[in-house]
Structures are given as structure tokens and as C-alpha cells.
Amino acid sequence: MESPPNANEVAGRLLALKCVVTHAIGTPLLSETGWTEAERFELASEYESKSKRFWDSVNASPIGQYLSPWERKFANTTVRTISLQQHLDGMWRLEAVQVLLWALRLIPELPAPDTQADPHLLKFDVLDDPASFLNSAILQPQTQIYHARDVAELWHWRRRTEKLIREGQPFPSNEAMERQGLRSYQDIVQRAANAAYERGDVRFVIGDDFGTKGKPYAQLTSEEWSEVRSITIERHYALNWLCGYSPHNDWDQTPTDT
């Protein structure tokens, strides 16, 4: 592990992520059906001009130095060149924005792990003055950030366990686990859910499972599960970076092991 990033570095990372999400939101996908060729050409010209002005202003500001290699590559994408995966990755970084806003004491708490971040988070006035924001940033106590990371990792573990269940993977049973009464993935989920509830790390336990969208996690539809998985991964990613889990604090290389 590395020494965790300081308040100034976290503030810079937040500003960079704000730019990434803003670019993703403001860049339409020409691959979507319904556009005529003339409309595609007009849109491409309009948005490429807007995008260039936007990133020129970012690079001329204190934010430019905080952009990661992936983000610099993303900044060079246009309406014509951006891929669906790049677009999705950029949009989902809003979840990381929310985590860093909380870490910098700009929002009081993180919402439930099954609730998507609100795009209005990008409109914090303080983010419009990068130099002042960088100089005044204050982090949450490190103990609170580490605790939030542990909770994010727990939800990521639940996501990976659910993946094994839905894929029909065999349970790696052994004598030691059987002595503890653990004979299936469901047994482990039940044990983990109840222990997490007692610690206050899970708000609801429903059907001996993590309460998610008002039901047991195992009963999420494919669409709901996809949404919760994305929230989970982005939060775990951001919190691991905040806690120094990335080599040299390199944002692009942040691991999300469980």
C-alpha cells in the first residue's frame, strides 16, 4: 500500500473526474439509431467544436495536471470516435465523483449502495473555482474513509458471490467450512449479511440477505443487478484509491480485489 493521497490530490482528482463525466454526458453517441446522415454531420461538427473549447479550458486551468493517462485519451475522443464502452465508463465515473465529494466533506453521507448518484452533484459551485478549491480542501478523518472502503469491498464481495451463484459455479466445500455450518454460497451470504447488519455496515437484512432495492440481493432482476454492480465497482474503486491501494496512487491502476 501507498500513503493515501492528501486533500489537495483528492481535490484535483475530483475536478478531473468532474470534467470526464461532463464530457461523457455532453457527448451524444452517433451510433444511436434515428439520425440522418445530415444530422450526424451537423451534430459532429457542433459537438467537436464544443469539446475542443471545453478541454482547452481544462488544460489551461489547474485541473489539467490532474488528468490521468486514460482521461487524457478520453479527452481526445470526439462524437465520431468515442466508443460505447468509453461513453459508459465516463458516465459511471459520476459514482466516483460522489465518493470524493463525501471524502472532501462536500456532502454529508453516501446514499445507500443501491442508489445511483445524481448528476446535479456536478453543479457544486465550489468546483467552478479550481485554484481556490484545491487550496481549501479538507478530508474526512482517515478512519471514516477506511471504514467506507471496507463497506464498499463487502458489497463488491456480495456482487462477486452472486455472480458465482448465477453462473451455477460449484461451492468449494471442505471439512473446515462444513464444521462451521457453511455448505453453500447462500450460507456464507447469510452469515455475512447478519454480521454486517450487527456492525451497522448493512442497513437492512431481508431474507437473510443484503437488503437491496427493498428485496433480498439474490432477487434482483438482471437490470437491477447490473445497476447495483456498477455502483458497487465505482465506489470500491474510488475508496481503494483514497486509501492508498493503487501503486504510486495511480488512478488508472487502482485494483478492486475482494
N, C-alpha and C positions, 0 to 999 in steps of 0.2 A: 504493500500500500504506500501511497504518496502522502505528503502533508496535504490536507484538504485545501482547496482554493480559498483565497481570502475574499473579503467582502467586495473589494474592487474588481477582482477577477470574476466573481459571480455576477456582479452588476454588468460587466462587459459581456459576459455570456448571455445574460438575459436580453440585452439590447440587440445582440447578434441574432438571437432566436426570434425576437420580435420582427426583425427585418425578413427573416426567412419565411415566417408564417404570413406576413403581409404580402410578400411576393407570391407565395403559393395561392393565397386567397384571390389576389388580383390578376392571376394568370389563367384565362379560360383554356380549356382543352379543345383544340380544333378537331380532335379525333371524334368528339361527340357528334352524333348524327343531327341532321336538321339544318346545317349550314350550307348555303350555296357556295360555289367557288368564289363568286364576287364578294360575298360576305366574309369568307375566310381570309381573302386577301386584304380587305379593309380592316378587319379585326387585327390581323397580324401586324400590319403597319402601325396601327394605333397603339397596340399594347407593347410593341417593341420599343417605340419611342418613349412611352411612359416608363417602361422597365429601365431603359438606359438612364433616364433622368433620375430615377429613384436610386439606382445603385451608384451612380456618380456622386450623388449627395451623401450616400452612406460612406463611400470610400474617402470622401473629403472630410468626414467627421471623425471623432474619436472612436466610433464604432468599428471602422474598417479594420483596425489592428486585431480585433477580437474574432473575426470570421475564421472559421476552421477551413481546412482544405476542401472538405465536401461542400461547405457553404459557399466558398468562392466559385466552385464549379457550378453549383446550383444557381448562383447569381448570374452566371453567363448563359443560362438557359433562356430561351425565348418561347413565344407562343408556338413557333414552328418546331422547336427542338425538344421541349420538355416532355419527358415520358410520363406515363400514368403513375409509375412507381415513385418517381421523383415528386410528382404532384402530391401524392398521398403522404409520402414521408414528410414533406414540407408542411402539409396541413396538420398532421398529427403532432408536430412539434409544439402545437398550442398546449398540449398537456405538460410538456417540459417547461413552457413559459409559466404556467400556473404554479408548478412546483417552485420555481425560482422566485416568483413573486412572493410566495409564502416564506421561503427561506430568507428573503430580504425584508420581511415584516411589512409587506405592502398589502397583503390580505391576511385576515385573522386565522384562517384554518383552511385545510384542504377539504373539499367536499368528499362524500362517500366514493369509494373506488369504482362504483358502477355509474358515476355521473360524469359526463363529458364537460370539459372546460368551455366556458362561454367566450366567444370571440370578442366580446366587449372588454375582456381583460387587456386587449392590445391598446385600449384607449386611455390608459393611465396617463394623466398629464405629466407626471414626473419623468416619464420616458421620453418626452419631447425635448428635454434639455440634457443631452448625454453627458456633457462635461460636469454639470452640477450634480447629476445623479451619481456618476462614478465617484465623486469626491465625498458624497454624503451617505453612501451605502452602509447599512448595518445588518449583520447576520443574526438570525435566531441563535440561541445557545446551541453549541455543537451537540449536546446531549439530546436535544429535541430533534435535530436533523438526523442523528444516528437512529433514533427511535423510529422516525418516519421511514427511514431506509429499511429497517427490519420489517416494518409492516408491509411495505411495498414488495419486499422479497417474499414474504409469506403469501401474498396474493399471487405473485408470479409462480410460486410453487404450486398453488392451487390450480392455476391455469395449466401448468405442465402435467400435473396429475390427471386433470380432466382430459387432456389430450390423450394420455395413455389409455384411459378408460374408454373414450370414444373410438379409439383405434382398435380396441379389443386386445391390447397387449397383456400377456400373462403376468400375474402378480409374482414378484420374486420372493416367494415364501421361503422361510428357513425356520429351523427349530427355535432359535432365539426369539424370532418375531412371533411365532405361534405361542410361546410361553407368555408373551405379553398380550395375547388375545388379538393379534393383528394377522388376519388371514386374507385380507383383501384390501384393495385401494380404498374402498368405502370405509373400512375400519380405521385406516390411518387418517382419512379426511375427518371422520367423526371425532377422533382423539384430538386432532389439530384444531378443529373448529371450537370445540368446547374449551380447550386450554386457552386459545386466543381470546375467547369471549371473557373468560375469567380475568385475563390480563387487561382487558379493555381494548384490545387490538382489533376486534371484530365487533361491530355494533349490534348485529343480530345473528342468531343461530336459528335456522329454520330446517326442520327435518334432519337434525344432526349434521348440518352442512352450513357453509358460509352463506348468510342471507344476502342475496343479490337480486336487485330489482323486485323485491317483495316475494321471492321464492328461493328454494334451495339452488345453489350454484349449478348442481347437476341437471336442473330442469330448464336451464337457459336454452332458448332457441339458437339455431346456428347464427342468426343475425345478431342476437343479443350477446352471444358468446364472443363473436368477432369484435364487437364494440368494446366489451369489457377487457378482452385480451389486449387490444391496442392501448387502452388507458393504462392497464397494468404495466405493459412493457415500457411505455414512455415515462411513467413515474419512477419505475425501478431504475431506468437508465439515468435520469436526471439526478436521483438521490445517490446512486452509486458514484457519479461524478462529484457531487457535492462532498462526499465522504472520502475522496481520495482513492477510489478503487481503480481509476484509469491510469495506465502507465504515463508518467510525466504529465498527468492531468490533461491528457489529450482527449478532447470531447469526442472526436470521431471514433476513438478506440475503446470507449467505455464498455466494459463487459456487463452482462446481466445474468451471470450464473446463479443457480439456486442450489 
